[in-house]
Amino acid sequence: MKTRYKPAAHYLLIRPSDGHVLGRVLRGIYQASGSKPCHLEPYTGLMEVTEDSLRIRLRYGGYLTIDEPEPAEGERLQLKQVPRPVSDRSLDDPDTYRAWRDTLIYLTERGLPGRRLLQLTVSAAPFDPCPGCHDHYGFAETCTTCNGRGFVPEA
């Protein structure tokens, strides 16, 4: 099962076998539980996203496997998205988000320039696609999960 990962979101890294929280991922940077950020030890690892895998590349070598077809060693871990603090959010207004998202879709379909920067802004917004209608134009209008918007506030 492919994990949906948002680089701007905040996550807890959990060991599914016992529910133990191993650390947190804030904007793609992994910090192990109990480690305090300082100027000498700012992070434990970085998220690494490829076509077929999602894992954390540890600062001093090795990987933590989150989503990979065949994990090399160890067990698969899970990311659980947690709400970001209000001070860490951008594009909070749902109507503005919808307009920017529609503009991004238009630019992408036409192959026009400027979509990369807009993609970064839209992906940093505190919204996720609706789990009920997936923003499908044929279903979104009558969807009771998102009330016709096509997206919901992030978890």
ABEGO torsion letter per residue (X at the ends): XBBBBBAABBBBBBBAAAGBBAEBBBGGBBBBBGBBBBAABABABBBBBBAABBBBBBAAEEBBBABBABBABEBBBBBBBBBBBAAABBGABAAAAAAAAAAAAAAAAAGBBGAAAAAAAAAABABBBBAAAGGBAAAAAABAAAGGAGBBBBX
